[in-house]
Amino acid sequence: MRGTGSDSQLPAGQSRVNVVDNRNEVREFLASRRARLTPEQAGVPTFAGQRRVPGLRRSEVAQLAGVSIEYYIRLERGNLAGVSEGVLDAIATALQLDEAEREHLFDLARAASTPTAAGRRRRNAHQEVRLSVQRILDGMTGIPAFVRNGRLDILAINALGRALYSDAFLDPSKPINLARFCFLDPRATTLYPDWASSANTSVALLRTEAGRNPYDKGLTDLVGELSTRSDEFRTRWAAHNVRLHRTGVKHFHHSAVGDLELTFDAMELPGGSGLTLTAYTAEPGSTSEDGLKLLATWSATNQQLEQPESDHSIDV
């Protein structure tokens, strides 16, 4: 789906992506934000003559941020180690970064100041979903809900959530990964009517996670796999877009119940686990609310059909 292949099919000079290279991440992120901002948008006066860069010059960013051109060049070459919060704030303001981009810049700076070994020890901690959280999910009988990590692995899910994502759970590999499903499974274009929006969101969330956890080997491997096998992923990854995914509306087309328009709310679980609980709800009285009720019936019927004959017997 969406273009697959191997390393040998990548464009010249490209290979599997390495998200651990902090300096490269900083360099490309700052350069891409500078390139998209015009002098007019930044309020920078221009003079006659052709500009050789699509956006702001480094000197213009330095002037807006109140730092020397030499210092800004050092930052854009990827050296954020030891940079003060005040300077980062000034750079973010000069480049007109939104909230997600600003947080990403600070994440990149923290990673640059973290010794590699310590960072790996901290970020490679095993992630588990507490049994109490699974009970909360199971108690949300009328709401599809699941817990994911920053790599978009589904680590826990309730019955209605599993029914909603039933196409993704046809993949025998575990854990189910929503980014891998989006880019490598042809069923994704049916489940997500606005596939491009879902694809953009998936990549932006992985980019955000790469800034937070640059030493996550699982994330590195996932990005390497997707950028090797999907042209659509590789193009989006190169854009360096990031996103905060807290609430919004998502459209689904489920084979059993049709179109669903659901509001999602994503909440980070406490304790610094890096896990997020996402729940979907429908507007009261809407056709999507009726669709969720039908999906619950479809799910319960399928569960009964999948249970072995012995499961229905009662010992007396």
PATOR-866387 format. One record per residue (C-alpha): x, y, z; residue number from 1. Coordinates in Angstrom, 1 decimal. Example, Ala and Ser with C-alpha at 12.3 -4.5 7.8 and 13.67 -1.06 7.14 Angstrom:
BEGIN
12.3 -4.5 7.8 1
13.7 -1.1 7.1 2
***
This chain:
BEGIN
0.0 0.0 0.0 1
1.1 3.6 -0.6 2
4.4 2.5 -2.1 3
6.6 -0.2 -0.6 4
10.1 -1.3 -1.2 5
13.5 -1.9 0.3 6
16.6 0.2 1.0 7
17.8 -0.3 -2.5 8
14.7 1.4 -3.8 9
15.2 4.6 -1.8 10
16.1 7.8 -3.6 11
19.8 8.4 -4.0 12
21.5 9.4 -0.8 13
18.6 8.2 1.4 14
18.6 5.2 3.7 15
16.8 4.0 6.8 16
16.1 7.0 9.1 17
18.1 7.3 12.3 18
16.0 9.2 14.9 19
18.8 9.1 17.4 20
20.9 11.7 15.6 21
19.9 14.7 17.7 22
22.1 17.2 15.9 23
20.6 16.3 12.6 24
17.1 16.5 14.1 25
17.8 20.0 15.4 26
19.3 21.2 12.2 27
16.5 20.1 10.0 28
13.8 21.2 12.3 29
15.1 24.7 12.7 30
15.9 25.0 9.0 31
12.4 23.8 8.0 32
10.7 26.2 10.3 33
12.8 29.1 9.1 34
12.1 28.2 5.4 35
8.3 28.3 5.8 36
8.3 31.8 7.4 37
8.3 34.7 4.9 38
9.8 38.2 5.8 39
6.3 39.6 5.5 40
4.9 37.2 8.1 41
7.8 37.9 10.4 42
7.6 41.7 9.9 43
11.1 41.9 8.5 44
11.8 44.7 6.0 45
12.9 43.6 2.6 46
14.9 45.5 0.0 47
15.1 45.4 -3.8 48
16.9 42.3 -5.1 49
16.2 38.6 -5.4 50
16.3 36.6 -2.2 51
18.2 33.3 -2.4 52
16.3 31.5 0.4 53
12.6 30.7 0.4 54
12.0 32.0 3.9 55
13.9 34.0 6.5 56
17.7 34.2 6.5 57
19.6 33.0 9.5 58
20.7 36.6 10.2 59
17.0 37.7 10.2 60
16.1 35.0 12.7 61
19.1 36.0 14.9 62
18.0 39.6 14.8 63
14.4 38.7 15.7 64
15.6 36.5 18.6 65
18.1 39.0 19.9 66
21.2 36.8 19.5 67
24.3 37.1 17.4 68
24.3 35.6 13.9 69
27.3 33.4 14.9 70
25.4 32.0 17.9 71
22.2 31.3 15.9 72
24.3 29.5 13.2 73
25.8 27.3 15.9 74
22.3 26.4 17.1 75
21.0 25.7 13.6 76
24.0 23.4 13.0 77
22.5 21.2 15.7 78
24.2 22.3 18.9 79
21.5 22.9 21.5 80
23.4 21.5 24.4 81
23.4 24.0 27.3 82
21.1 26.5 25.6 83
19.1 28.5 28.2 84
15.3 28.5 28.2 85
15.3 32.2 27.5 86
17.2 31.7 24.3 87
14.9 28.8 23.3 88
11.9 31.0 24.0 89
13.3 33.8 21.9 90
14.0 31.4 19.0 91
10.5 29.9 19.2 92
9.0 33.3 19.2 93
11.1 34.5 16.2 94
10.1 31.4 14.2 95
6.4 31.7 15.3 96
6.3 28.1 16.6 97
3.0 26.8 17.8 98
2.7 25.0 21.1 99
3.6 21.6 19.8 100
6.6 23.0 17.9 101
7.8 24.9 20.9 102
7.6 21.8 23.1 103
9.5 19.9 20.5 104
12.3 22.4 20.4 105
12.6 22.2 24.2 106
12.6 18.4 24.0 107
15.4 18.5 21.4 108
17.4 20.7 23.7 109
16.9 18.4 26.7 110
18.0 15.4 24.6 111
21.1 17.4 23.5 112
22.0 18.0 27.1 113
21.4 14.4 28.3 114
24.3 11.9 28.3 115
23.6 9.2 25.8 116
23.9 6.2 28.2 117
21.7 7.9 30.9 118
19.1 8.8 28.2 119
19.0 5.2 27.0 120
18.6 3.8 30.5 121
15.7 6.2 31.2 122
13.8 6.0 28.0 123
14.0 2.2 27.4 124
12.1 1.4 30.5 125
9.5 -1.3 30.1 126
5.9 0.1 29.7 127
3.1 -1.8 31.3 128
-0.6 -0.9 31.7 129
-1.8 -1.3 35.2 130
-4.7 -3.8 35.8 131
-6.7 -1.0 37.3 132
-6.4 0.9 34.0 133
-7.6 -2.1 32.1 134
-10.6 -2.3 34.5 135
-11.4 1.4 33.7 136
-11.3 0.6 30.0 137
-13.5 -2.5 30.5 138
-16.0 -0.3 32.4 139
-16.4 2.1 29.5 140
-18.8 -0.2 27.8 141
-20.4 2.4 25.4 142
-17.2 4.1 24.5 143
-14.3 2.8 22.3 144
-11.1 3.4 24.4 145
-7.5 2.2 24.4 146
-4.1 2.9 25.9 147
-1.1 3.5 23.6 148
2.5 4.5 24.0 149
4.4 7.2 22.1 150
5.2 4.7 19.2 151
1.4 4.3 18.7 152
1.5 0.7 19.9 153
-1.9 -0.3 21.4 154
-1.1 -1.8 24.8 155
-4.6 -2.1 26.2 156
-8.1 -1.8 24.7 157
-11.7 -2.4 25.6 158
-14.2 -4.5 23.7 159
-15.8 -1.6 21.8 160
-12.3 -0.2 20.9 161
-11.3 -3.6 19.5 162
-14.4 -3.7 17.5 163
-13.8 -0.3 16.1 164
-10.2 -1.2 15.1 165
-11.1 -4.8 14.1 166
-9.4 -4.4 10.8 167
-6.1 -3.5 12.5 168
-6.4 -6.5 14.8 169
-6.5 -8.8 11.8 170
-2.7 -8.4 11.8 171
-1.2 -11.3 13.7 172
1.8 -9.3 14.9 173
1.6 -7.9 18.4 174
1.4 -5.3 19.7 175
-0.9 -3.7 17.1 176
0.8 -0.5 15.9 177
-1.5 2.3 14.5 178
1.2 3.8 12.3 179
2.2 0.5 10.7 180
-1.5 -0.2 10.1 181
-2.0 3.2 8.6 182
0.8 3.0 6.1 183
1.2 -0.7 5.4 184
-2.2 -2.2 5.6 185
-4.6 -1.5 2.6 186
-7.6 -1.8 4.9 187
-6.6 1.5 6.5 188
-7.9 3.5 3.5 189
-11.3 2.0 4.2 190
-11.3 2.5 7.9 191
-10.0 6.1 7.6 192
-12.1 7.9 4.9 193
-9.7 10.9 5.3 194
-6.6 8.8 5.1 195
-4.3 11.7 4.4 196
-5.3 13.4 7.6 197
-4.8 10.2 9.6 198
-1.4 9.7 8.0 199
-0.3 13.2 8.8 200
-1.3 12.8 12.4 201
0.5 9.5 12.8 202
3.7 10.9 11.5 203
3.5 14.1 13.5 204
2.9 12.1 16.7 205
6.0 9.9 15.9 206
8.1 13.0 15.2 207
6.9 14.4 18.6 208
7.9 11.2 20.3 209
11.3 11.2 18.6 210
12.0 14.5 20.2 211
11.0 13.3 23.6 212
12.6 9.9 23.4 213
15.5 9.9 20.9 214
17.0 6.8 22.4 215
13.9 4.6 22.0 216
15.2 1.7 19.8 217
11.7 0.5 19.2 218
10.8 3.9 17.7 219
14.0 4.0 15.6 220
13.2 0.5 14.2 221
9.6 1.5 13.4 222
10.6 4.7 11.6 223
13.3 2.8 9.7 224
10.8 0.2 8.6 225
8.1 2.6 7.6 226
10.5 5.0 5.7 227
11.9 2.0 3.9 228
8.5 0.5 2.9 229
6.3 3.5 2.4 230
7.0 6.5 0.1 231
4.0 8.3 1.8 232
5.6 7.9 5.2 233
9.1 9.0 4.1 234
7.7 12.2 2.5 235
5.8 13.1 5.6 236
8.7 12.3 7.9 237
11.0 14.6 6.1 238
8.6 17.6 6.7 239
9.5 17.5 10.5 240
5.9 18.4 11.5 241
4.9 17.7 15.1 242
1.5 17.8 16.8 243
-0.2 17.7 20.2 244
-3.1 15.2 20.0 245
-5.5 16.1 22.8 246
-9.0 16.4 21.3 247
-10.6 16.6 17.9 248
-13.0 14.7 15.5 249
-12.0 11.6 13.6 250
-14.0 9.9 10.9 251
-14.2 6.1 10.5 252
-15.9 3.8 8.0 253
-16.6 0.4 9.7 254
-17.6 -2.5 7.4 255
-20.3 -3.6 9.8 256
-21.9 -0.2 10.8 257
-20.9 2.3 8.1 258
-19.7 5.9 8.7 259
-18.9 7.2 12.2 260
-18.0 10.7 13.2 261
-16.4 10.5 16.7 262
-14.9 13.0 19.1 263
-11.7 11.8 20.6 264
-10.1 12.9 23.9 265
-6.5 11.8 24.7 266
-5.3 11.9 28.3 267
-1.8 11.2 29.5 268
-1.8 8.6 32.3 269
-0.2 9.9 35.5 270
3.2 8.8 36.7 271
5.4 9.7 33.8 272
4.7 6.4 32.0 273
4.5 8.0 28.6 274
1.2 6.3 28.0 275
-2.0 7.9 26.7 276
-5.6 6.9 27.1 277
-7.8 7.8 24.1 278
-11.6 7.6 24.2 279
-14.1 8.2 21.4 280
-17.6 9.5 21.9 281
-20.5 10.4 19.6 282
-22.8 13.4 19.8 283
-26.0 12.4 21.6 284
-28.9 11.7 19.3 285
-26.6 11.5 16.2 286
-26.4 8.7 13.6 287
-22.9 8.0 15.0 288
-24.3 7.3 18.4 289
-26.6 4.8 16.8 290
-23.7 3.4 15.0 291
-21.7 2.9 18.2 292
-24.7 1.1 19.7 293
-24.9 -1.2 16.6 294
-21.1 -1.7 16.8 295
-21.5 -2.8 20.5 296
-24.1 -5.4 19.4 297
-21.9 -6.5 16.5 298
-19.0 -6.9 18.9 299
-21.0 -8.9 21.5 300
-22.3 -11.2 18.8 301
-18.8 -11.9 17.4 302
-17.4 -12.6 20.9 303
-20.1 -15.2 21.5 304
-19.4 -16.8 18.2 305
-15.6 -16.9 18.9 306
-16.0 -18.6 22.3 307
-15.4 -22.4 22.4 308
-18.4 -24.6 23.1 309
-17.0 -25.5 26.5 310
-17.0 -21.8 27.5 311
-20.8 -21.9 27.6 312
-21.1 -24.9 30.0 313
-21.6 -24.5 33.7 314
-20.3 -26.9 36.3 315
-22.8 -27.9 38.9 316
***
